[in-house]
Amino acid sequence: GAALLGVSKDPPAKHAKFAAKHNLTAPLASDPETGGLADALGIWVEKSMYGRTYLGMERTTFLVNNEGRIAQVWRKVKVKGHAAEVLAAAQAL
């Protein structure tokens, strides 16, 4: 009974290509505007690589309950084992 939604600042055409390449069935939302959802959720953050700083999406999962409230947040997500952890938390709601 859970729904998934991916969000990034990439344009819809890039999302479609990514979804096709990885056989994704979950919808992907484009959030290119400053002050949009990514900014409101605090997931458009300053990052650093090789001493260079830039803005980028922090891989984050939000579990939203039936009342539309955020029930749990996972920040700086690592892929391995994450889906099982989120599924268990969703089943526990």
Backbone as numpy.savetxt, mean C-alpha at the origin, in Angstrom:
# Nx Ny Nz CAx CAy CAz Cx Cy Cz
-14.03 -12.41 3.04 -14.83 -11.21 3.04 -13.99 -9.95 3.04
-12.70 -10.05 2.80 -11.84 -8.86 2.79 -11.63 -8.37 1.37
-11.38 -7.08 1.23 -11.06 -6.48 -0.06 -9.65 -5.92 -0.02
-8.99 -5.94 -1.14 -7.63 -5.41 -1.24 -7.63 -4.20 -2.16
-6.74 -3.25 -1.88 -6.54 -2.09 -2.74 -5.08 -1.68 -2.63
-4.41 -1.57 -3.77 -3.05 -1.08 -3.81 -3.06 0.39 -4.20
-2.19 1.18 -3.59 -2.12 2.61 -3.88 -0.67 3.00 -4.15
-0.46 3.76 -5.22 0.85 4.35 -5.48 0.67 5.63 -6.27
1.74 6.34 -6.46 1.69 7.59 -7.21 1.84 7.35 -8.72
2.05 6.11 -9.12 2.20 5.79 -10.54 0.89 6.02 -11.30
0.99 6.35 -12.60 -0.21 6.55 -13.41 -0.93 5.23 -13.69
-2.23 5.29 -14.00 -3.01 4.07 -14.26 -2.40 3.15 -15.32
-1.81 3.71 -16.38 -1.21 2.87 -17.43 -0.07 2.03 -16.88
0.73 2.60 -16.00 1.83 1.85 -15.38 1.27 0.77 -14.45
0.19 1.09 -13.74 -0.46 0.10 -12.88 -0.95 -1.09 -13.69
-1.58 -0.81 -14.83 -2.11 -1.88 -15.68 -0.99 -2.80 -16.15
0.13 -2.22 -16.54 1.27 -3.02 -17.00 1.83 -3.88 -15.85
1.94 -3.28 -14.66 2.44 -3.99 -13.48 1.49 -5.14 -13.11
0.20 -4.86 -13.11 -0.80 -5.88 -12.75 -0.77 -7.04 -13.74
-0.63 -6.74 -15.02 -0.57 -7.80 -16.03 0.70 -8.64 -15.87
1.82 -7.98 -15.62 3.10 -8.68 -15.46 3.08 -9.64 -14.27
2.42 -9.24 -13.17 2.42 -10.04 -11.94 1.10 -10.78 -11.69
0.22 -10.78 -12.69 -1.08 -11.47 -12.59 -1.87 -11.03 -11.35
-1.89 -9.74 -11.09 -2.61 -9.22 -9.93 -4.11 -9.11 -10.25
-4.92 -9.45 -9.27 -6.36 -9.29 -9.43 -6.90 -8.17 -8.54
-6.12 -7.70 -7.60 -6.54 -6.60 -6.72 -6.45 -5.29 -7.50
-7.39 -4.38 -7.27 -7.33 -3.08 -7.95 -6.17 -2.24 -7.43
-5.64 -1.40 -8.33 -4.55 -0.50 -7.98 -5.03 0.93 -8.23
-4.90 1.79 -7.22 -5.34 3.18 -7.33 -4.14 4.09 -7.54
-4.32 5.06 -8.42 -3.29 6.05 -8.68 -3.56 7.28 -7.82
-2.54 7.74 -7.11 -2.66 8.90 -6.20 -1.55 9.90 -6.50
-1.59 10.55 -7.67 -0.49 11.42 -8.07 -0.48 12.80 -7.42
-1.58 13.21 -6.83 -1.69 14.57 -6.32 -0.97 14.77 -4.99
-0.34 15.90 -4.84 0.21 16.30 -3.54 -0.97 16.56 -2.62
-0.89 16.08 -1.40 -1.99 16.25 -0.46 -3.06 15.20 -0.60
-2.79 14.16 -1.38 -3.76 13.08 -1.59 -3.71 12.04 -0.49
-4.20 10.86 -0.79 -4.30 9.78 0.17 -2.93 9.39 0.75
-1.93 9.27 -0.11 -0.60 8.87 0.36 -0.04 9.85 1.38
-0.28 11.13 1.15 0.18 12.14 2.11 -0.64 12.06 3.40
-1.95 11.90 3.26 -2.83 11.83 4.44 -2.48 10.64 5.33
-2.10 9.52 4.71 -1.76 8.32 5.47 -0.30 8.30 5.93
0.48 9.27 5.48 1.87 9.35 5.89 2.75 8.30 5.24
2.39 7.87 4.03 3.19 6.83 3.36 4.04 7.39 2.21
3.91 8.68 1.89 4.78 9.35 0.93 5.84 10.03 1.77
7.01 9.41 1.87 8.02 9.80 2.85 9.37 10.05 2.20
10.23 10.71 2.95 11.60 10.91 2.51 12.35 9.60 2.74
13.05 9.16 1.69 13.84 7.94 1.76 15.28 8.28 1.42
16.17 7.34 1.66 17.58 7.56 1.37 18.18 6.28 0.81
18.97 6.45 -0.26 19.69 5.31 -0.84 21.04 5.82 -1.35
22.09 5.17 -0.92 23.44 5.55 -1.32 23.73 7.01 -1.04
23.22 7.52 0.09 23.47 8.89 0.49 22.59 9.93 -0.20
21.74 9.50 -1.10 20.85 10.41 -1.82 19.46 10.34 -1.21
18.84 11.46 -0.93 17.48 11.46 -0.38 16.48 11.77 -1.50
15.31 11.19 -1.38 14.26 11.36 -2.37 12.92 11.03 -1.71
11.83 11.39 -2.34 10.51 11.05 -1.84 10.05 9.76 -2.49
9.44 8.89 -1.70 8.96 7.62 -2.24 7.89 7.03 -1.32
7.24 6.01 -1.83 6.18 5.33 -1.10 6.81 4.38 -0.08
6.37 4.48 1.16 6.78 3.52 2.19 5.80 2.35 2.11
6.32 1.17 1.89 5.45 0.00 1.77 4.75 -0.22 3.10
3.44 -0.02 3.11 2.64 -0.04 4.32 1.33 -0.77 4.05
0.84 -1.50 5.05 -0.46 -2.15 4.96 -1.36 -1.61 6.04
-2.58 -1.26 5.65 -3.61 -0.81 6.59 -4.73 -1.83 6.56
-5.12 -2.32 7.71 -6.26 -3.21 7.83 -7.41 -2.36 8.34
-8.48 -2.28 7.54 -9.62 -1.44 7.86 -10.78 -2.35 8.26
-11.43 -2.03 9.38 -12.52 -2.89 9.86 -13.84 -2.55 9.16
-14.90 -3.26 9.52 -16.20 -3.08 8.87 -16.80 -1.69 9.08
-16.35 -0.99 10.12 -16.84 0.36 10.39 -16.04 1.42 9.62
-15.05 0.97 8.84 -14.22 1.90 8.08 -13.09 2.53 8.87
-12.77 1.96 10.03 -11.69 2.48 10.87 -10.45 1.60 10.70
-9.30 2.23 10.77 -8.05 1.49 10.68 -7.89 0.66 11.94
-7.83 -0.66 11.76 -7.72 -1.58 12.89 -6.27 -1.92 13.21
-5.42 -1.93 12.17 -4.01 -2.27 12.38 -3.19 -1.70 11.24
-1.94 -1.35 11.53 -1.03 -0.79 10.54 0.29 -1.55 10.59
0.81 -1.90 9.44 2.14 -2.50 9.31 2.97 -1.54 8.47
4.04 -0.99 9.02 4.90 -0.05 8.30 6.19 -0.75 7.89
6.80 -0.24 6.85 8.06 -0.78 6.32 7.95 -2.29 6.11
6.92 -2.69 5.40 6.58 -4.09 5.19 7.65 -4.82 4.40
7.97 -6.00 4.87 8.79 -6.95 4.13 7.84 -8.02 3.60
8.00 -8.43 2.38 7.03 -9.29 1.71 6.91 -10.67 2.36
8.05 -11.29 2.71 8.03 -12.65 3.22 7.18 -12.78 4.49
6.13 -13.61 4.41 5.27 -13.89 5.55 4.22 -12.83 5.84
4.27 -11.71 5.13 3.36 -10.61 5.43 1.90 -10.93 5.12
1.64 -11.56 3.99 0.25 -11.86 3.63 -0.41 -12.76 4.67
0.30 -13.75 5.18 -0.25 -14.64 6.20 -0.53 -13.88 7.49
0.33 -12.94 7.84 0.14 -12.15 9.05 -1.10 -11.25 8.93
-1.26 -10.63 7.78 -2.42 -9.76 7.56 -3.71 -10.59 7.52
-3.66 -11.74 6.87 -4.83 -12.62 6.82 -5.27 -13.04 8.21
-4.32 -13.40 9.05 -4.64 -13.80 10.43 -5.27 -12.64 11.19
-4.76 -11.44 11.02 -5.31 -10.27 11.69 -6.72 -9.97 11.17
-6.94 -10.12 9.87 -8.27 -9.87 9.29 -9.28 -10.90 9.81
-8.86 -12.15 9.91 -9.75 -13.20 10.41 -10.10 -12.98 11.88
-9.22 -12.31 12.61 -9.43 -12.08 14.04 -10.38 -10.90 14.30
-10.68 -10.11 13.29 -11.57 -8.96 13.48 -12.97 -9.40 13.83
